[in-house]
Structures are given as C-alpha cells and as structure tokens.
C-alpha cells in the first residue's frame, strides 16, 4: 500500500468515539423528548374532549333537545366519556330518544386530576355536561355550568392542562406553568 491511500478511511477508534458522542447526545435529549411526547398526548386528549363537547352542543341545537357529555363509568372521567341524548331532568321533551352517538375510552397515560368542580351537578352529585335545546351548558335543575377539568400525565407528574368552560360557552385550554393568571 502506498502512503496516499493509507489515510482515506477512519480507524475503529475514531468510529467508536463518534458513536459515543451520538449516544451521549441522545441520552441528554431523551427527557426533553419524553416531555414533548407527553405534552402532545395531553393536548390531543384535551382537544378531543372539547371537540366532543362542541359536537354535543351542536346536536342539542340541531335536534332541539338536550344532549349529555358524561363519563362512561358514571363518575370517573378517566374511563372515557360518551355523548348521548339527554332525556333526563326538567328538559325532557315528548319523543326524546335516549341515543348514544359515540364514546371515547382508553385515554391512558392521561388522567383527570382532582381540583375544579369537574362538571358535577350540585343538585344530583353526578358528573357530566348537559347542553339544553338552546345549546347552553346547564345543570339538571337549569343553573349555568362554568367549570373546569384538569388533565395530568402519568409519565410527567408536573405536567397539567386545564380545560375551562366559560360563562359564554367558550372553551379554552390553559397551561398553569405558562399562564397562571389565565387559569384562575
């Protein structure tokens, strides 16, 4: 071999050094990547919940009868939720058909944290949102529901998002770590 061709490749030691540097960089960025994945998962569930609430409201307006967004298990939002006609309470109209449209289940590793009123009807003690025929979020007794649900992530315990329903029927997703003033 001549001298000109002897330095065209890399030695095994040089290749191992490059692989080690890449591994260290990957290990250093892994927690940030995991947190970003958790943020995306929690935001996806929050947006899905709000979209389902918008659907329930639109169905109430379209049908002219109440529609419910309620936990599947009755009192735990973590199990998922269902959008169905709301043939209950003082809003029951003749011909009201109790019909579920769709459900959302299996939202792990996302969970609903304590805090907020979690859309609990103060009269019945049941969780859920009832949209009346006018599209307003009301309790079974007719009172206004302004409330919040707080989402958490099992892999990132400090991560939190709040889904807030305002008095005008407008939803917002709030990150208490970034905008604490808007969340309260």
C-alpha positions as CSV (number, residue, x, y, z in Angstrom):
1,X,0.0,0.0,0.0
2,X,1.3,3.4,-0.8
3,X,1.2,6.4,1.6
4,X,-1.5,8.3,-0.2
5,X,-4.2,5.6,0.3
6,X,-3.4,4.7,3.9
7,X,-5.4,7.7,5.4
8,X,-8.6,7.5,3.3
9,X,-10.7,5.7,5.9
10,X,-11.5,6.0,9.6
11,X,-9.9,3.9,12.3
12,X,-12.1,1.8,14.6
13,X,-11.2,4.1,17.5
14,X,-12.5,7.2,15.6
15,X,-15.7,5.5,14.7
16,X,-16.3,4.4,18.3
17,X,-15.7,8.0,19.5
18,X,-18.3,9.3,17.1
19,X,-20.8,6.6,18.2
20,X,-20.1,7.5,21.8
21,X,-20.7,11.2,21.2
22,X,-24.0,10.5,19.4
23,X,-25.1,8.2,22.3
24,X,-24.3,10.9,24.9
25,X,-26.3,13.5,22.9
26,X,-29.2,11.1,22.6
27,X,-29.3,10.4,26.3
28,X,-29.1,14.1,27.2
29,X,-32.1,14.9,25.0
30,X,-34.3,11.9,25.9
31,X,-36.0,13.5,28.9
32,X,-36.9,16.5,26.7
33,X,-38.3,14.3,24.0
34,X,-40.3,12.3,26.5
35,X,-41.8,15.5,27.9
36,X,-42.7,16.8,24.5
37,X,-44.5,13.5,23.7
38,X,-46.4,13.8,27.0
39,X,-47.4,17.4,26.1
40,X,-48.7,16.2,22.7
41,X,-50.7,13.4,24.2
42,X,-52.3,15.5,26.9
43,X,-53.1,18.3,24.4
44,X,-54.6,15.7,22.0
45,X,-57.0,14.4,24.7
46,X,-57.9,17.9,25.8
47,X,-58.8,18.9,22.2
48,X,-60.7,15.7,21.6
49,X,-62.8,16.3,24.8
50,X,-63.5,19.9,23.7
51,X,-64.4,18.7,20.2
52,X,-66.8,16.2,21.7
53,X,-68.4,18.9,23.8
54,X,-68.8,21.1,20.7
55,X,-70.4,18.1,19.0
56,X,-72.8,17.6,21.9
57,X,-73.8,21.3,21.9
58,X,-74.3,21.3,18.1
59,X,-76.5,18.2,18.4
60,X,-78.6,19.8,21.1
61,X,-79.1,22.9,18.9
62,X,-79.9,20.8,15.8
63,X,-82.3,18.4,17.5
64,X,-83.9,20.9,19.8
65,X,-83.5,18.5,22.7
66,X,-80.8,18.1,25.5
67,X,-77.6,16.2,24.9
68,X,-75.2,14.9,27.5
69,X,-71.5,14.5,27.7
70,X,-70.9,12.2,30.6
71,X,-68.3,9.8,32.0
72,X,-68.7,6.2,30.7
73,X,-68.3,4.8,34.2
74,X,-70.7,7.2,35.8
75,X,-68.3,9.2,38.0
76,X,-64.8,8.7,36.6
77,X,-63.7,10.8,33.5
78,X,-60.6,8.6,33.3
79,X,-62.6,5.7,31.9
80,X,-63.6,7.9,29.0
81,X,-66.9,9.6,28.1
82,X,-69.9,9.3,25.9
83,X,-72.0,11.8,24.0
84,X,-75.7,10.9,24.1
85,X,-79.1,12.4,24.1
86,X,-80.1,13.8,27.5
87,X,-83.6,12.5,28.2
88,X,-83.4,13.5,31.9
89,X,-84.3,16.2,34.3
90,X,-86.7,19.1,33.6
91,X,-85.6,19.3,29.9
92,X,-87.3,16.0,28.8
93,X,-89.5,16.6,25.8
94,X,-92.1,14.2,24.3
95,X,-90.4,11.9,21.8
96,X,-86.9,12.3,23.4
97,X,-84.9,9.3,22.3
98,X,-82.0,8.2,24.5
99,X,-79.4,7.6,21.9
100,X,-75.6,7.5,22.2
101,X,-73.6,8.9,19.3
102,X,-70.0,8.0,20.2
103,X,-67.7,7.3,23.1
104,X,-64.1,7.9,23.9
105,X,-62.3,5.3,26.0
106,X,-58.8,4.3,26.9
107,X,-57.1,7.6,27.4
108,X,-54.1,6.2,29.4
109,X,-51.5,7.5,30.3
110,X,-53.6,10.7,30.6
111,X,-55.7,11.1,33.7
112,X,-58.1,13.6,35.2
113,X,-56.6,15.3,38.3
114,X,-58.6,16.4,41.3
115,X,-59.4,20.1,41.5
116,X,-62.0,22.1,39.7
117,X,-65.6,21.1,40.0
118,X,-65.2,18.5,37.3
119,X,-68.7,19.3,36.0
120,X,-70.5,17.9,39.0
121,X,-74.2,18.8,39.1
122,X,-74.6,20.3,42.6
123,X,-78.2,19.0,42.9
124,X,-77.7,15.4,41.8
125,X,-74.0,14.9,42.5
126,X,-73.4,13.4,39.1
127,X,-70.6,14.3,36.7
128,X,-71.4,15.4,33.2
129,X,-72.3,18.4,31.0
130,X,-75.9,18.8,29.8
131,X,-76.4,21.0,26.8
132,X,-80.0,22.2,26.6
133,X,-82.0,22.7,23.4
134,X,-80.6,26.3,23.2
135,X,-77.0,24.9,23.4
136,X,-76.3,26.2,26.9
137,X,-74.4,24.1,29.4
138,X,-76.8,23.7,32.3
139,X,-77.3,21.6,35.4
140,X,-80.3,19.3,35.5
141,X,-82.1,22.0,37.6
142,X,-81.4,24.7,35.0
143,X,-78.4,26.5,36.6
144,X,-75.4,27.6,34.5
145,X,-72.3,25.4,34.4
146,X,-69.0,27.2,34.3
147,X,-66.4,24.7,35.2
148,X,-63.0,23.1,34.6
149,X,-61.4,19.7,34.2
150,X,-57.7,19.3,35.0
151,X,-55.7,16.8,32.9
152,X,-52.4,15.2,34.1
153,X,-49.9,12.7,32.6
154,X,-48.6,9.6,34.4
155,X,-45.1,9.9,32.9
156,X,-44.8,13.6,33.7
157,X,-46.5,14.3,37.0
158,X,-45.7,18.1,36.9
159,X,-47.5,18.4,33.5
160,X,-51.0,19.8,33.7
161,X,-53.6,21.2,31.4
162,X,-56.9,22.8,32.4
163,X,-59.9,22.7,30.1
164,X,-62.1,25.6,31.2
165,X,-65.7,26.2,30.0
166,X,-66.6,29.9,30.4
167,X,-69.9,31.5,31.0
168,X,-70.3,32.3,27.3
169,X,-69.9,28.7,26.4
170,X,-66.4,29.2,25.1
171,X,-63.7,26.6,25.9
172,X,-60.0,27.2,26.5
173,X,-57.0,25.0,27.3
174,X,-54.8,26.5,30.0
175,X,-51.3,25.6,30.9
176,X,-50.8,26.7,34.5
177,X,-47.0,26.6,34.2
178,X,-47.0,29.2,31.4
179,X,-50.1,31.4,32.1
180,X,-51.2,31.1,35.7
181,X,-53.2,34.3,35.5
182,X,-55.5,33.0,32.8
183,X,-56.0,29.7,34.6
184,X,-57.7,31.2,37.6
